[in-house]
Amino acid sequence: MSENAHTPDLTIALLQLGSDEIWATADKAKRDALSISGDIVLRAAKRGVSAGEMIGLVLSRCLLAEEFKAAANGGQILTAYFLLDDYASWLSQPESRIADILALNVEEREEGVRIVISIVESKYVSADGLAKARRDSKDQLLATLGMFREALFGDPGRLDRDVWLARLADMLIDAEIPPGMTGLMERARSKLREGDVEISLRGYSHVYVHTSDAGATSASDQDLLEESDGVQAWQEVFDRPDLRKLAEAYAKGSGIYEARAGLGVHKPWECHDFKKPAPRVPWLAAMGQLASGDAGVQEAEAVEAAAGESIQPNAAPEPSALAQEPAQAGAQPPASTSALTSAQSPAVSPPNLGKALSALVSRKFAGGAQADAERDAWAQEVTKKLKAALNSYGLQASILGTRLTPNGCLIKLAGSDRLRVEDIENKRMQLLTTHAINLVTVQPKPGEIVVTVAGAKRQVVSLWELWSRRELNRNAAGINTSFLLGLQEINGALLYLNLGSEFGGLSSHEPHSLVAGATGSGKSVLIQALLLDIAATNPKDLAQIILIDPKMGVDYAPLVDLPHMRDEIVTTKEKAGEVLGALVQEMEDRYRAFAKARARDLPTYNSKVSVEERLPMVFLVHDEFADWMLDDVYKAAVGAAVQRLGVKARAAGIHLIFAAQRPDKDVMPMQLRENLGNRLILKVSSEATSKIALDRPGAELLLGRGHLAAKLNGEQGLVFAQAPFLSDQDIEAAVAAIRTDNSI
């Protein structure tokens, strides 16, 4: 951010500070604003009015931080701040109607974990705009606070109560977790999802007046806006003199309470009413028992017996399930048998999956999250080493946060003119050889630079765990159109391939995909997990899979019995050509049916016709297509089919997934290159291959065994993730459960 973005407002507010103190405070304010949202800083850098907005948010954050610190009384706390504008779609509200800050403060005491949820609407205004600011701030705060109160404590309880708790739990993933606090975060997330946690919900309307009217009396004030069932809302107005006191206290890091106490005799920060969320709606509780009760366990045991395996609850995976042959593409690292990362959630009853599969997932992923003190300590140490190393090269490295990932750790650095992405990239080799810091990726983000460092130990990301967390994105006909690709490194959230509407905080993606990766990169394992997720989240009459594999289908043998397979695995060029031609004809037939029903696409058509007439989504997977593309006749047939399917297949509900080890220019004709818009790229052999597959270098630096770089329409830059893994035995058990659910 430019210095000029800060100067006018801070000079007015901090009358008792010198120039150096003002600039130091400006840097501090920028760091605090980044901890809420990078968008705040970007807006402040562009517009003066947004700089005032940023100051108001930073001061409100400071008031909350002091409040949380005092309440901890020396105990362990974890605090996360969020800009509610970033979650407007979740709240189904326009940004102009919601409050500014959502703060989650986790306290751990002898009696257990407690969470304070504070909502703040902040206004930074001149004296002539005070009356309007007070009204608007009050309205926005009470509207937002009311939504949270009804969702969490409403009587009778709401049907989406579990969804709200799960979303709040997932938001903690985005928090900047200090080393050693991972365990507390996971315990809090577990309790939130279960609804077994005491919550104090409160709200503040903060109005800061940075000018004054001549001869005017003090405008500072403190009012109780609302008190309902223990949920309080306060409005605090700081006139120019009190704002100056608050700003000086912020700059000096002390005296915040003294500056706040002058507003009135009340101390709202001391008034907490902790209580548990409303009970689950009875029929939801009954469904949970169905998924995880005795009947479900018995069915899961029957499914496992049918798959030829017997695993005790909470048992660790067999070593053979983790240590695959090196030649098997996608074998996951045996170095660590933990299926969890610091950002992953504890086990819950998986939502929206079939009964048998839900019971199986509950049994397979029953251990919950576990803290890894050794990896936490390593992350803390490598963060210090990176900062010291960059400083030694004359680069200004300011650490914003560190978090563990399945493959190492992610470190956020404050961006500035004295620390750019290219500065770090240029030192990549020295950092490795001199400081033993193996940088994998260096990504620019709003107001920050995010680097990932490879760790000595990697963690397996289990598909069981991701299924325990995933939600569904069903269209009008009940077809789920969003499918799991893995676990995002940047925030620990699930990465979905959205073939329908926006979902999971991600955009709607292209209809067709390219998967590329060298031997051992995890290409086949990624495709296996994707196909399993398609089958697990859709009935067989609404999703069908066609699989073409020149390698005789050996990598997909465990999937042969999926009820969603339209036919046997295609293993010859002649049959593959026929299948592609038939798929083009099926697309044309569907368009004729759409025209007759006056429907524009598959979801609209399925919503208009009877259940028996509904058409399924079709997924054609062509693995190792490069082997056959050297045949000019087949190459021409594939190019023509893809050209026609690429233009109209999305609306018809037909999706292509092509995979290869080396998608070089000889096997990637223009028709494929233009129409396979989603690029799901694992580790490739060279920078040149990365440029072909990903349109940029970088995939050659991935770590292999499921480490993924995804280029997806609508997402900012590349999305790095770890693909999930299941052993062949686990896949057989999952397939058996899916078959059971589809036979009911």
C-alpha positions in Angstrom: 0.0 0.0 0.0 1.2 3.5 -0.8 2.0 5.7 2.2 -0.3 8.4 0.9 -3.3 6.0 1.5 -2.7 6.4 5.2 -1.4 9.9 5.8 -4.5 12.2 5.9 -6.6 10.2 8.2 -3.8 9.2 10.6 -2.5 12.7 10.8 -5.9 14.0 11.8 -6.5 11.2 14.4 -3.0 10.9 15.9 -2.3 14.5 16.8 0.1 13.5 19.6 2.3 11.3 17.5 5.4 12.1 15.5 5.9 11.3 11.8 7.9 8.1 12.4 5.2 6.9 14.9 2.5 7.6 12.3 4.2 5.5 9.7 4.9 2.7 12.1 1.3 2.7 13.2 0.2 2.7 9.5 2.3 -0.5 8.9 0.7 -2.1 12.0 -2.7 -1.1 10.8 -2.0 -2.7 7.4 -1.0 -6.0 9.0 -4.1 -6.0 11.2 -6.3 -5.3 8.2 -4.7 -8.1 6.3 -5.6 -10.5 9.1 -9.3 -9.6 8.4 -9.2 -9.5 4.6 -6.7 -8.6 1.9 -9.5 -6.8 0.0 -9.6 -4.1 2.8 -6.0 -3.1 2.1 -6.4 -3.1 -1.7 -9.4 -0.8 -1.5 -7.6 1.5 0.9 -4.7 1.8 -1.4 -7.0 2.9 -4.2 -9.5 5.2 -2.6 -9.1 7.7 0.3 -12.6 6.9 1.7 -11.6 3.2 1.8 -8.6 4.2 3.9 -10.9 5.6 6.5 -13.0 2.5 6.3 -9.8 0.4 6.9 -8.9 2.5 10.0 -12.4 2.0 11.5 -12.1 -1.8 11.0 -8.6 -1.9 12.4 -9.7 0.0 15.5 -12.7 -2.3 16.0 -10.4 -5.3 15.6 -8.1 -3.8 18.3 -11.1 -3.4 20.7 -12.1 -7.0 20.2 -8.6 -8.3 20.6 -8.2 -6.5 23.9 -11.6 -7.8 25.0 -10.6 -11.4 24.1 -7.2 -11.1 25.8 -8.7 -9.9 29.0 -11.4 -12.6 29.1 -8.7 -15.3 28.6 -7.1 -14.4 32.0 -3.9 -15.9 30.9 -5.5 -19.1 29.5 -5.2 -20.4 25.9 -7.2 -18.6 23.2 -7.4 -18.7 19.5 -8.9 -15.8 17.6 -10.0 -15.5 13.9 -11.3 -12.4 12.2 -13.3 -12.4 9.0 -14.8 -9.7 6.7 -18.4 -10.6 6.3 -18.5 -9.0 2.8 -16.4 -12.1 1.8 -19.3 -14.3 3.0 -22.2 -12.3 1.6 -23.3 -15.2 -0.6 -23.4 -17.6 2.4 -25.6 -15.2 4.3 -27.8 -14.6 1.1 -27.5 -10.9 1.8 -26.1 -7.9 -0.3 -22.9 -6.6 1.1 -24.6 -3.3 1.9 -27.0 -5.0 4.4 -24.5 -7.0 6.5 -22.1 -6.0 9.2 -18.4 -5.8 8.7 -16.5 -8.1 11.0 -17.2 -11.6 12.3 -14.7 -12.6 15.1 -14.5 -16.1 16.5 -12.7 -16.4 19.8 -12.0 -19.9 21.1 -11.2 -20.2 24.9 -10.2 -23.5 26.5 -10.9 -23.8 30.2 -11.0 -26.8 32.6 -14.7 -27.2 31.9 -14.1 -27.4 28.2 -14.0 -25.2 25.0 -16.1 -22.0 24.8 -16.5 -19.7 21.8 -17.3 -16.0 21.7 -18.9 -14.9 18.4 -18.7 -11.1 18.0 -20.2 -9.2 15.1 -19.1 -5.6 14.5 -20.4 -2.9 12.1 -17.8 -0.1 11.9 -18.3 3.4 10.5 -15.6 6.0 10.1 -17.4 9.3 9.4 -17.3 13.1 9.7 -19.4 14.9 12.2 -22.0 15.9 9.7 -22.6 12.3 8.8 -22.9 11.0 12.4 -26.7 10.7 12.6 -27.0 8.7 9.4 -24.0 6.6 10.3 -25.6 5.7 13.7 -28.8 4.6 12.1 -27.2 2.6 9.3 -24.7 1.0 11.6 -27.4 0.0 14.0 -29.6 -1.5 11.3 -26.8 -3.5 9.7 -25.6 -4.9 13.0 -29.0 -5.9 14.2 -30.0 -7.5 10.9 -26.8 -9.6 10.8 -26.9 -10.4 14.5 -30.5 -11.5 14.2 -29.6 -14.0 11.4 -27.0 -15.6 13.6 -29.2 -15.6 16.7 -32.0 -17.4 14.9 -29.7 -19.9 13.2 -27.9 -20.9 16.4 -30.4 -20.4 19.2 -33.8 -20.2 17.5 -36.7 -21.9 19.2 -37.9 -24.1 17.7 -34.5 -25.0 16.2 -33.9 -24.4 12.5 -33.5 -27.2 9.9 -30.2 -25.6 8.8 -28.8 -25.4 12.3 -26.2 -28.0 11.5 -25.2 -26.2 8.3 -24.5 -23.0 10.2 -22.4 -24.8 12.8 -20.5 -26.7 10.1 -19.8 -23.4 8.2 -18.5 -21.7 11.4 -16.3 -24.7 12.0 -14.9 -24.6 8.5 -14.2 -20.8 8.8 -11.7 -21.7 11.5 -9.7 -23.4 8.8 -9.1 -19.9 7.3 -7.7 -18.6 10.6 -4.0 -17.8 11.0 -3.1 -20.7 13.4 0.0 -20.0 15.5 2.3 -23.0 15.9 1.1 -25.3 18.7 -2.5 -24.2 18.5 -3.6 -26.8 15.9 -5.0 -29.1 18.6 -7.2 -26.3 20.1 -8.5 -25.4 16.6 -9.5 -29.0 15.9 -11.2 -29.5 19.3 -13.2 -26.3 18.7 -14.2 -27.4 15.2 -15.2 -30.8 16.5 -17.4 -29.3 19.3 -18.9 -26.8 16.9 -20.0 -29.4 14.4 -21.4 -31.6 17.2 -23.2 -28.6 18.7 -21.6 -29.5 22.0 -20.0 -26.1 22.8 -21.0 -23.1 24.8 -21.4 -19.9 22.7 -21.6 -16.3 23.6 -23.1 -14.2 20.7 -22.8 -10.4 20.9 -22.6 -7.4 18.6 -21.1 -3.9 18.4 -21.9 -0.9 16.3 -18.7 1.2 16.4 -18.9 4.8 15.0 -15.7 6.8 14.8 -16.1 10.6 14.2 -12.8 12.0 12.8 -14.0 15.7 12.6 -15.9 17.9 15.0 -18.4 20.8 14.7 -17.3 24.1 16.2 -18.7 24.5 19.7 -20.3 21.1 19.6 -20.6 19.1 22.8 -19.2 15.6 23.1 -20.8 13.1 20.7 -19.3 10.0 22.5 -21.9 7.6 23.6 -22.6 4.1 24.7 -26.1 2.5 24.2 -27.5 -1.0 24.7 -29.3 -1.6 21.4 -30.8 -4.9 22.1 -30.8 -7.7 24.7 -32.6 -10.9 23.8 -32.0 -14.4 25.3 -28.6 -13.3 26.5 -27.5 -11.9 23.1 -26.5 -8.3 23.5 -25.9 -5.5 21.0 -24.2 -2.3 21.9 -23.5 1.0 20.0 -20.3 2.9 20.9 -19.6 6.3 19.4 -16.2 7.8 19.6 -16.1 11.5 19.0 -12.9 13.2 17.7 -11.2 13.6 21.2 -12.0 10.0 22.2 -11.0 8.7 18.7 -7.6 10.4 19.2 -7.2 8.7 22.6 -8.1 5.4 21.1 -5.7 5.8 18.1 -2.9 6.8 20.4 -3.5 3.8 22.6 -3.5 1.6 19.5 -0.2 3.1 18.3 1.4 2.5 21.7 -0.2 -0.9 22.3 -1.6 0.0 25.7 -4.4 1.9 27.3 -7.2 0.7 25.1 -9.6 0.1 28.0 -8.9 3.6 29.3 -9.8 5.1 26.0 -13.0 3.0 25.8 -14.1 3.5 29.4 -14.8 7.2 28.8 -17.8 6.4 26.7 -20.0 5.4 29.6 -20.3 3.6 32.9 -21.2 0.2 31.3 -18.6 -2.4 30.5 -20.3 -4.5 27.8 -17.2 -6.6 27.3 -17.7 -8.1 30.7 -21.3 -9.3 30.1 -21.2 -12.7 28.5 -24.0 -15.3 28.5 -22.7 -18.6 27.3 -25.1 -21.3 26.2 -25.3 -24.2 23.8 -26.9 -24.0 20.4 -30.5 -25.0 20.0 -31.1 -28.8 20.0 -31.2 -30.5 16.6 -34.6 -30.8 15.0 -35.9 -34.2 16.0 -36.1 -35.7 12.5 -32.5 -34.6 11.8 -31.4 -36.3 15.0 -33.2 -39.4 13.9 -31.5 -39.3 10.5 -28.1 -39.0 12.3 -28.9 -42.1 14.3 -29.8 -43.9 11.1 -26.4 -43.0 9.6 -24.3 -43.9 12.6 -26.5 -46.1 14.8 -26.4 -49.9 15.3 -28.3 -50.7 12.1 -25.8 -48.7 10.1 -22.9 -50.4 11.8 -24.3 -53.8 11.1 -24.8 -52.8 7.4 -21.3 -51.5 7.2 -19.9 -54.8 8.6 -21.9 -56.6 6.0 -20.5 -54.4 3.3 -17.0 -54.9 4.4 -17.5 -58.6 4.6 -18.7 -58.5 1.0 -15.6 -56.6 0.0 -13.4 -59.2 1.6 -12.0 -57.2 4.4 -12.5 -56.8 8.2 -11.3 -53.6 9.8 -11.8 -52.9 13.5 -13.2 -49.4 14.5 -10.4 -46.9 14.9 -7.8 -49.3 13.6 -4.8 -47.9 11.7 -4.5 -48.8 8.0 -2.4 -51.8 7.2 1.1 -50.8 6.1 0.5 -52.5 2.8 -2.3 -50.1 2.1 0.1 -47.2 2.4 3.2 -48.6 0.9 2.3 -49.3 -2.7 4.8 -50.4 -5.4 6.8 -47.4 -6.7 5.6 -48.0 -10.2 2.0 -47.7 -9.3 0.9 -44.2 -10.3 -0.4 -42.2 -7.5 0.8 -44.3 -4.6 0.6 -42.1 -1.5 3.7 -41.5 0.7 4.3 -44.1 3.4 6.3 -41.8 5.6 3.3 -40.8 7.7 0.2 -42.9 8.3 -1.8 -40.1 9.7 -4.8 -39.3 7.5 -5.2 -35.8 8.9 -3.7 -32.4 8.5 -3.8 -29.4 10.8 -6.7 -27.9 8.7 -8.8 -31.0 8.4 -12.0 -31.5 10.4 -12.9 -34.2 12.8 -15.0 -37.2 11.9 -18.7 -36.5 11.5 -21.6 -38.5 10.1 -21.2 -37.8 6.3 -24.1 -35.8 5.0 -26.2 -36.8 1.9 -24.4 -40.0 1.1 -26.2 -43.4 0.9 -27.0 -45.2 4.1 -24.4 -48.0 3.7 -21.7 -45.7 2.5 -22.4 -43.2 5.3 -22.0 -46.0 7.9 -18.8 -47.2 6.3 -17.3 -43.7 6.2 -18.2 -43.2 9.9 -16.4 -46.4 10.8 -13.4 -45.8 8.6 -12.8 -42.2 9.7 -13.7 -42.5 13.4 -10.4 -41.3 15.0 -10.9 -37.6 14.6 -8.2 -35.0 14.2 -4.9 -35.4 16.1 -2.4 -32.7 16.8 1.1 -33.3 15.5 3.5 -31.6 17.9 6.5 -32.6 15.9 5.2 -31.1 12.6 4.0 -28.0 14.5 7.5 -27.4 15.9 9.0 -27.9 12.4 6.6 -25.4 10.9 7.5 -22.8 13.6 11.2 -23.4 13.0 11.1 -23.2 9.2 9.1 -20.0 9.4 11.8 -18.4 11.5 14.5 -19.7 9.1 12.7 -18.3 6.1 12.3 -14.9 7.6 16.0 -14.8 8.7 17.2 -16.0 5.3 15.2 -13.4 3.3 16.3 -10.6 5.7 19.9 -11.7 5.2 19.4 -11.1 1.4 18.1 -7.6 2.1 14.5 -8.5 1.6 11.8 -7.2 4.0 10.1 -10.3 5.2 7.1 -9.8 7.6 5.3 -13.0 8.6 1.5 -12.9 8.6 0.9 -16.5 9.5 1.9 -20.1 9.2 -0.2 -23.3 8.8 0.5 -26.9 8.2 -0.5 -28.6 4.9 -0.4 -32.3 4.0 2.9 -31.8 2.2 4.7 -29.3 4.5 3.6 -25.8 5.6 2.3 -22.6 4.1 3.7 -19.3 5.1 2.1 -15.9 4.5 4.3 -12.9 4.0 3.3 -9.3 3.8 3.7 -8.0 0.3 5.7 -4.8 -0.2 8.0 -3.0 -2.7 10.9 -4.6 -0.8 9.5 -8.1 -1.1 8.1 -9.3 -4.4 7.3 -12.7 -5.8 10.3 -12.6 -8.2 12.6 -11.7 -5.3 11.8 -15.0 -3.6 11.8 -17.0 -6.8 15.3 -15.7 -7.6 16.5 -17.0 -4.2 14.9 -20.4 -4.5 18.2 -22.3 -5.1 20.1 -20.5 -2.3 17.3 -21.1 0.1 17.5 -24.8 -0.7 21.2 -25.2 -0.7 22.2 -22.8 2.1 19.2 -22.9 4.4 17.6 -26.3 3.6 14.3 -24.6 2.8 12.6 -26.4 -0.2 10.2 -23.9 -1.7 7.5 -25.6 -3.7 5.2 -22.7 -4.7 5.3 -18.9 -4.5 1.9 -17.3 -5.0 0.8 -13.7 -5.2 -2.3 -12.9 -3.2 -4.0 -9.6 -2.3 -1.6 -7.8 0.0 0.5 -10.8 0.6 2.8 -13.5 -0.8 2.1 -17.1 0.1 4.9 -19.7 -0.1 4.7 -23.4 0.5 7.6 -25.3 1.9 8.0 -29.0 1.5 8.3 -31.1 4.7 10.3 -34.2 5.4 7.1 -36.0 6.4 4.0 -36.0 4.2 0.5 -36.9 5.3 -2.0 -39.1 3.5 -5.3 -37.3 2.8 -8.0 -40.0 3.0 -11.0 -39.9 0.8 -12.9 -41.2 3.9 -12.1 -38.0 5.7 -13.1 -35.8 2.7 -16.4 -37.6 2.4 -17.1 -37.0 6.1 -16.9 -33.2 5.3 -18.3 -32.8 1.8 -21.6 -31.2 1.0 -23.6 -31.7 -2.2 -24.5 -29.2 -5.0 -27.7 -30.8 -6.4 -29.4 -29.2 -9.4 -33.2 -29.1 -10.0 -33.3 -32.8 -10.9 -31.4 -33.9 -7.8 -28.0 -34.5 -9.6 -24.9 -33.6 -7.7 -22.7 -31.6 -10.0 -19.7 -30.8 -7.8 -17.0 -33.4 -7.3 -14.1 -33.7 -4.9 -10.6 -33.2 -6.2 -8.7 -32.9 -2.9 -7.8 -30.6 -0.1 -6.7 -27.0 -0.9 -3.3 -26.0 0.5 -4.1 -22.3 0.9 -6.9 -22.7 3.4 -7.5 -26.5 4.0 -11.0 -26.3 2.4 -12.3 -28.9 0.0 -11.5 -28.4 -3.7 -14.5 -29.2 -5.9 -14.7 -29.5 -9.6 -17.9 -27.6 -10.3 -19.5 -28.9 -13.4 -22.8 -27.0 -12.6 -23.2 -23.9 -10.5 -20.9 -22.1 -8.1 -20.2 -24.1 -5.0 -17.9 -24.5 -2.0 -16.6 -20.9 -2.4 -15.5 -21.7 -5.9 -16.7 -20.6 -9.3 -18.5 -22.7 -12.0 -15.8 -24.4 -14.0 -15.5 -25.6 -17.6 -17.3 -28.8 -18.7 -14.3 -30.8 -19.8 -11.0 -31.5 -18.1 -7.4 -32.5 -18.8 -5.5 -34.6 -16.3 -1.7 -34.8 -16.7 1.1 -36.3 -14.7 4.1 -38.5 -14.9 4.4 -42.0 -13.5 4.0 -41.9 -9.8 2.4 -38.5 -9.8 -1.0 -39.8 -8.6 -2.9 -39.3 -11.9 -4.8 -42.6 -11.8 -5.5 -42.2 -8.1 -7.0 -38.8 -8.7 -9.2 -40.2 -11.4 -10.2 -43.1 -9.2 -11.2 -40.8 -6.4 -13.1 -38.5 -8.8 -15.1 -41.4 -10.3 -15.8 -42.8 -6.8 -17.1 -39.4 -5.7 -19.4 -39.2 -8.8 -20.9 -42.6 -7.9 -21.0 -41.9 -4.2 -23.1 -38.7 -4.6 -25.4 -39.7 -7.4 -27.8 -42.7 -8.0 -26.9 -44.9 -10.9 -29.8 -43.7 -13.0 -28.6 -40.1 -12.8 -24.9 -40.5 -13.4 -23.2 -42.9 -15.8 -19.5 -43.5 -16.5 -17.7 -44.5 -19.6 -14.1 -45.5 -19.2 -11.5 -45.8 -22.0 -8.1 -47.2 -21.1 -5.4 -48.4 -23.5 -3.7 -50.1 -20.5 -6.4 -52.7 -20.4 -8.1 -51.1 -17.4 -5.5 -52.4 -14.9 -5.5 -49.2 -12.9 -9.3 -49.2 -12.6 -10.0 -52.8 -11.8 -11.5 -52.0 -8.4 -14.1 -49.7 -10.1 -15.4 -52.3 -12.6 -18.3 -53.3 -10.3 -19.6 -49.7 -9.9 -23.3 -49.8 -10.8 -22.7 -46.4 -12.6 -20.4 -48.0 -15.3 -22.4 -47.9 -18.5 -20.3 -50.8 -20.0 -17.1 -52.7 -19.6 -13.8 -50.7 -19.7 -13.0 -49.9 -23.4 -9.5 -51.2 -24.2 -9.3 -51.0 -28.0 -9.0 -48.1 -30.5 -11.8 -49.5 -32.6 -14.3 -49.7 -29.8 -13.2 -46.3 -28.4 -13.9 -44.7 -31.8 -17.3 -46.2 -31.8 -18.0 -45.0 -28.3 -17.0 -41.4 -29.1 -19.2 -41.4 -32.2 -22.1 -42.8 -30.3 -21.7 -40.2 -27.6 -21.9 -37.4 -30.3 -25.1 -39.0 -31.6 -26.4 -39.2 -28.0 -25.8 -35.5 -27.6 -27.7 -34.7 -30.7 -30.6 -36.9 -29.6 -30.7 -35.1 -26.3 -30.9 -31.8 -28.0 -33.9 -33.0 -30.0 -35.6 -34.1 -26.8 -34.8 -30.7 -25.2 -36.4 -28.9 -28.1 -39.5 -31.1 -27.8 -39.8 -30.4 -24.1 -38.9 -26.7 -24.5 -35.9 -27.1 -22.2 -32.6 -25.3 -22.7 -30.4 -27.9 -20.9 -30.3 -31.2 -19.0 -31.4 -29.8 -15.5 -34.3 -28.0 -17.0 -35.4 -31.0 -19.1 -35.2 -33.4 -16.1 -37.2 -31.0 -14.0 -40.0 -31.0 -16.6 -40.3 -34.7 -17.4 -41.3 -37.7 -15.3 -38.8 -39.5 -13.1 -38.7 -42.4 -15.6 -37.8 -40.1 -18.5 -35.0 -38.3 -16.7 -31.6 -38.5 -18.4 -28.3 -39.0 -16.5 -25.1 -37.0 -16.6 -22.5 -38.9 -18.6 -18.8 -38.8 -17.8 -16.4 -40.1 -20.4 -12.9 -40.7 -19.1 -10.1 -41.4 -21.6 -6.9 -42.4 -19.8 -3.5 -42.4 -21.6 -5.0 -41.0 -24.8 -1.5 -40.1 -26.0 -0.8 -43.7 -26.7 -3.4 -43.9 -29.5 -3.1 -40.3 -30.7 -0.1 -41.3 -32.7 -2.5 -43.1 -35.0 -3.6 -40.4 -37.5 -7.0 -42.0 -38.1 -7.8 -42.2 -34.4 -6.4 -38.7 -33.8 -8.8 -37.3 -36.5 -11.8 -39.2 -35.0 -11.0 -37.9 -31.5 -10.5 -34.4 -32.7 -13.8 -34.3 -34.6 -15.7 -35.8 -31.7 -14.2 -33.5 -29.1 -14.8 -30.5 -31.3 -18.5 -31.3 -31.5 -18.9 -32.3 -27.9 -16.9 -29.3 -26.6 -19.3 -26.8 -28.0 -22.6 -28.3 -26.9 -21.9 -31.1 -24.4 -22.3 -29.0 -21.2 -26.0 -28.3 -21.8 -26.5 -31.9 -22.7 -24.9 -33.1 -19.5 -22.0 -34.9 -21.1 -18.5 -34.3 -19.7 -15.1 -35.4 -21.0 -12.0 -36.1 -18.9 -8.8 -36.9 -20.9 -5.6 -38.0 -19.1 -2.0 -38.5 -20.2 1.5 -38.6 -18.9 2.9 -36.2 -21.5 0.3 -34.2 -23.3 2.8 -32.7 -25.7 2.0 -30.9 -28.9 2.1 -34.1 -31.0 -0.8 -35.7 -29.1 -2.7 -32.5 -28.1 -4.4 -31.2 -31.3 -5.9 -27.7 -31.1 -9.4 -29.2 -30.7 -8.4 -30.9 -27.4 -6.3 -27.9 -26.2 -9.2 -25.5 -26.6 -12.0 -27.6 -25.2 -10.3 -29.2 -22.2 -10.6 -26.1 -20.1 -10.0 -27.5 -16.7 -6.4 -28.4 -16.2 -5.8 -30.8 -13.3 -2.0 -31.2 -13.4 0.1 -33.4 -11.1 3.9 -33.5 -11.2 5.3 -33.6 -14.7 8.7 -34.4 -16.0 9.8 -31.1 -17.3 9.1 -27.4 -17.5 8.2 -27.7 -21.2 5.5 -30.3 -20.4 4.2 -28.0 -17.6 3.9 -25.1 -20.1 1.9 -27.3 -22.5 -0.4 -28.8 -19.8 -0.8 -25.8 -17.5 0.1 -22.9 -19.8 2.9 -22.0 -17.4 5.9 -23.5 -15.6 5.6 -24.9 -12.1 4.1 -28.4 -12.4 7.6 -29.8 -12.6 8.2 -28.6 -9.0 5.2 -30.5 -7.5 6.0 -33.2 -5.1 4.3 -36.1 -6.8 1.9 -38.7 -5.3 -1.2 -36.6 -5.5 0.2 -33.1 -5.2 -2.0 -31.1 -7.6 -2.0 -27.8 -9.4 -5.4 -26.9 -10.8 -6.2 -24.2 -13.4 -9.9 -23.7 -13.1 -12.2 -21.1 -14.7 -13.0 -18.3 -12.4 -10.4 -19.0 -9.8 -7.6 -16.6 -9.1 -4.3 -18.1 -10.3 -3.5 -21.8 -9.7 -5.2 -23.8 -6.9 -2.7 -26.1 -5.2 -4.2 -29.2 -3.5 -3.5 -32.7 -2.3 -5.6 -35.4 -4.0 -7.2 -38.0 -1.7 -6.2 -41.6 -1.5 -7.8 -45.0 -0.9 -6.2 -48.4 -1.0 -7.5 -51.0 -3.4 -9.1 -52.8 -0.5 -10.8 -49.5 0.6 -12.0 -48.9 -2.9 -13.6 -52.3 -3.0 -15.3 -51.6 0.3 -16.6 -48.3 -1.0 -17.8 -49.8 -4.3 -19.6 -52.6 -2.3 -21.4 -49.9 -0.2 -22.3 -47.9 -3.3 -23.8 -51.0 -4.9 -25.8 -51.7 -1.7 -27.2 -48.1 -1.7 -28.1 -48.4 -5.4 -29.9 -51.7 -4.9 -32.3 -50.4 -2.2 
